[in-house]
Amino acid sequence: MLRNSRHFTRVNYSVGASVKYGNNVAICNTDNLSLRGMYLKTEEEIPLDASVNITIYHSSQASLKFGAKVVRKESTGVGVQIDDLNANSFAQLRNLVAENSKDQGKIMQETYKMLSCIR
């Protein structure tokens, strides 16, 4: 498993999302994302270290779903680290990051680092 770090390209990307934790669901917006994690804007009190299931609604035809862990908590939202996603969701996430990044070579290197998280 990869360590939590900022060694992945972050891109600004704002769309609707939902976070399921325990028996709760929080509606939020993405602020930025990378292949390894993202920051979600929400006023919900999502606990630090909570395991969460996230759905990003990036188009009317598709949503991106994955498991993550809350690794940072602030008054404006939470930072999560992705720890479980399927190949289809990874491909969608990679495309979103690549479309919003200027360094395609670096995104390809980061793609290889993420292979251990894909199921």
Contacts in CASP RR format, 6 or more apart in sequence:
PFRMAT RR
TARGET T0000
AUTHOR 0000-0000-0000
METHOD contacts of the structure
MODEL  1
MLRNSRHFTRVNYSVGASVKYGNNVAICNTDNLSLRGMYLKTEEEIPLDA
SVNITIYHSSQASLKFGAKVVRKESTGVGVQIDDLNANSFAQLRNLVAEN
SKDQGKIMQETYKMLSCIR
1 83 0 8 1.000
1 116 0 8 1.000
1 117 0 8 1.000
2 36 0 8 1.000
2 113 0 8 1.000
2 114 0 8 1.000
2 116 0 8 1.000
2 117 0 8 1.000
4 71 0 8 1.000
4 81 0 8 1.000
5 36 0 8 1.000
7 36 0 8 1.000
7 113 0 8 1.000
8 34 0 8 1.000
8 35 0 8 1.000
8 36 0 8 1.000
8 37 0 8 1.000
8 110 0 8 1.000
8 113 0 8 1.000
9 34 0 8 1.000
9 35 0 8 1.000
9 97 0 8 1.000
9 101 0 8 1.000
9 103 0 8 1.000
9 106 0 8 1.000
9 107 0 8 1.000
9 110 0 8 1.000
10 32 0 8 1.000
10 33 0 8 1.000
10 34 0 8 1.000
11 32 0 8 1.000
11 33 0 8 1.000
11 34 0 8 1.000
11 96 0 8 1.000
11 97 0 8 1.000
11 100 0 8 1.000
11 101 0 8 1.000
12 31 0 8 1.000
12 32 0 8 1.000
12 100 0 8 1.000
13 30 0 8 1.000
13 31 0 8 1.000
13 32 0 8 1.000
13 33 0 8 1.000
13 96 0 8 1.000
13 100 0 8 1.000
14 29 0 8 1.000
14 30 0 8 1.000
14 31 0 8 1.000
15 29 0 8 1.000
15 30 0 8 1.000
15 56 0 8 1.000
15 57 0 8 1.000
15 58 0 8 1.000
16 27 0 8 1.000
16 28 0 8 1.000
16 29 0 8 1.000
16 30 0 8 1.000
16 56 0 8 1.000
16 57 0 8 1.000
17 27 0 8 1.000
17 28 0 8 1.000
17 29 0 8 1.000
17 30 0 8 1.000
17 40 0 8 1.000
17 54 0 8 1.000
17 55 0 8 1.000
17 56 0 8 1.000
17 57 0 8 1.000
18 25 0 8 1.000
18 26 0 8 1.000
18 27 0 8 1.000
18 28 0 8 1.000
18 54 0 8 1.000
18 55 0 8 1.000
18 57 0 8 1.000
19 25 0 8 1.000
19 26 0 8 1.000
19 28 0 8 1.000
19 40 0 8 1.000
19 42 0 8 1.000
19 44 0 8 1.000
19 46 0 8 1.000
19 52 0 8 1.000
19 53 0 8 1.000
19 54 0 8 1.000
19 78 0 8 1.000
19 80 0 8 1.000
20 52 0 8 1.000
20 53 0 8 1.000
20 54 0 8 1.000
20 55 0 8 1.000
21 46 0 8 1.000
21 47 0 8 1.000
21 50 0 8 1.000
21 51 0 8 1.000
21 52 0 8 1.000
21 53 0 8 1.000
21 70 0 8 1.000
22 50 0 8 1.000
24 44 0 8 1.000
26 42 0 8 1.000
26 44 0 8 1.000
26 46 0 8 1.000
27 42 0 8 1.000
28 40 0 8 1.000
28 41 0 8 1.000
28 42 0 8 1.000
28 44 0 8 1.000
28 77 0 8 1.000
29 40 0 8 1.000
29 41 0 8 1.000
29 42 0 8 1.000
30 38 0 8 1.000
30 39 0 8 1.000
30 40 0 8 1.000
30 41 0 8 1.000
30 56 0 8 1.000
31 38 0 8 1.000
31 39 0 8 1.000
31 40 0 8 1.000
31 41 0 8 1.000
32 38 0 8 1.000
32 39 0 8 1.000
33 39 0 8 1.000
33 93 0 8 1.000
33 96 0 8 1.000
33 97 0 8 1.000
34 97 0 8 1.000
34 110 0 8 1.000
35 82 0 8 1.000
35 90 0 8 1.000
35 93 0 8 1.000
35 94 0 8 1.000
35 97 0 8 1.000
35 107 0 8 1.000
35 110 0 8 1.000
35 111 0 8 1.000
35 113 0 8 1.000
35 114 0 8 1.000
36 81 0 8 1.000
36 82 0 8 1.000
36 110 0 8 1.000
36 113 0 8 1.000
36 114 0 8 1.000
37 68 0 8 1.000
37 79 0 8 1.000
37 80 0 8 1.000
37 81 0 8 1.000
37 82 0 8 1.000
38 54 0 8 1.000
38 79 0 8 1.000
38 80 0 8 1.000
38 82 0 8 1.000
39 72 0 8 1.000
39 77 0 8 1.000
39 78 0 8 1.000
39 79 0 8 1.000
39 80 0 8 1.000
40 54 0 8 1.000
40 77 0 8 1.000
40 78 0 8 1.000
40 79 0 8 1.000
40 80 0 8 1.000
41 76 0 8 1.000
41 77 0 8 1.000
42 77 0 8 1.000
42 78 0 8 1.000
43 76 0 8 1.000
43 77 0 8 1.000
44 77 0 8 1.000
46 52 0 8 1.000
46 70 0 8 1.000
46 73 0 8 1.000
46 77 0 8 1.000
46 78 0 8 1.000
47 70 0 8 1.000
47 73 0 8 1.000
48 70 0 8 1.000
48 71 0 8 1.000
48 72 0 8 1.000
48 73 0 8 1.000
49 69 0 8 1.000
49 70 0 8 1.000
49 71 0 8 1.000
50 69 0 8 1.000
50 70 0 8 1.000
51 67 0 8 1.000
51 68 0 8 1.000
51 69 0 8 1.000
52 67 0 8 1.000
52 68 0 8 1.000
52 69 0 8 1.000
52 70 0 8 1.000
52 80 0 8 1.000
53 65 0 8 1.000
53 66 0 8 1.000
53 67 0 8 1.000
53 68 0 8 1.000
54 65 0 8 1.000
54 66 0 8 1.000
54 67 0 8 1.000
54 68 0 8 1.000
54 80 0 8 1.000
55 63 0 8 1.000
55 64 0 8 1.000
55 65 0 8 1.000
56 63 0 8 1.000
56 64 0 8 1.000
56 65 0 8 1.000
57 63 0 8 1.000
58 64 0 8 1.000
58 92 0 8 1.000
58 96 0 8 1.000
62 92 0 8 1.000
64 89 0 8 1.000
64 92 0 8 1.000
64 93 0 8 1.000
64 96 0 8 1.000
65 85 0 8 1.000
65 86 0 8 1.000
65 89 0 8 1.000
66 82 0 8 1.000
66 84 0 8 1.000
66 85 0 8 1.000
66 86 0 8 1.000
66 89 0 8 1.000
66 93 0 8 1.000
67 82 0 8 1.000
67 83 0 8 1.000
67 84 0 8 1.000
67 85 0 8 1.000
68 80 0 8 1.000
68 81 0 8 1.000
68 82 0 8 1.000
68 83 0 8 1.000
68 84 0 8 1.000
69 80 0 8 1.000
69 81 0 8 1.000
69 83 0 8 1.000
70 78 0 8 1.000
70 79 0 8 1.000
70 80 0 8 1.000
71 79 0 8 1.000
71 80 0 8 1.000
71 81 0 8 1.000
72 78 0 8 1.000
72 79 0 8 1.000
73 79 0 8 1.000
82 93 0 8 1.000
82 117 0 8 1.000
83 117 0 8 1.000
84 117 0 8 1.000
84 119 0 8 1.000
85 93 0 8 1.000
85 117 0 8 1.000
85 118 0 8 1.000
85 119 0 8 1.000
86 118 0 8 1.000
86 119 0 8 1.000
87 118 0 8 1.000
87 119 0 8 1.000
90 114 0 8 1.000
90 117 0 8 1.000
90 118 0 8 1.000
94 107 0 8 1.000
94 111 0 8 1.000
97 107 0 8 1.000
97 110 0 8 1.000
98 104 0 8 1.000
98 107 0 8 1.000
101 107 0 8 1.000
END
